[in-house]
């Protein structure tokens, strides 16, 4: 997961009580993740469809982490059950939690994630699809893995921006995943993720630990996740544009100040 730039001066200071809260949540994040993954790895030995099993385990992990880490999530729309390709904008590693808790899917992630302590091991165990974007063979294998999961009735989440972005709006989308959807007439669901606090974005030279301890020091983290309409199109470029426009419009609206958001609602009535 690459990161875009974010000004260091915008980062907030943290009180002692906030640091204690963040450390408790970090312990829960790591401890529960290790325990859940290890138990799932043992139980999966007798499972006939391990990819489906791990997908369900990851969903349970995310639901519990929302509670343990103080995420307050407001959802609009509903994800379909079954095979679908979810394409989402990317603000932070936090995005993964509310998405997994609601969408029956696994993720495609950058290959470097495998080397992360704990997180990389867990992602590998639950059959995350890894891709090295500068390697054509890796991109090909990742596309094949996505296609296979979808044909087997499983969902996949992809971040077509290729990196996190603090906004406003979203970055251009890479083309590969939209070719998969168009060639296979696969349902594609645009997903818009935003945060009440813009500082929740994980970008620039901020490390995971520093960001986690700062963001999760607050009593709660307000997240908004919106699932868009099912898009099906045999033209990959048109599909990419439709998904990008829906997500960008929803993210920009949600990240307006409250007064401006209310004015927009009044004009649309």
Buried (B, 14 or more C-beta within 10 A) or exposed (E): BBBBEBEEEEBEEBEEEBBEBBBBBBEBBBEBBEEBBEEBBEEBEEEEEBBBBBBEBBBEBBBBBBEBBBBEBEBEBEBBEEBBBBBBBBBBBBBBBBBBBBBBBBBBBBBEBBEBEEBBBBBBBBBBBBBBBEEEEBBEBBBEBBBEBBEEBBBBBBBBBBBBBBBEEBBEBBEBBBBBBBEBEBBBBBBBBBBBEBBBBBBBEBEEEEBBBBBBBBEEBBBBBBBBEEBEBEEBEEBBBBBBEBBBBBBBBBBEEEEEEEEEEEEEE
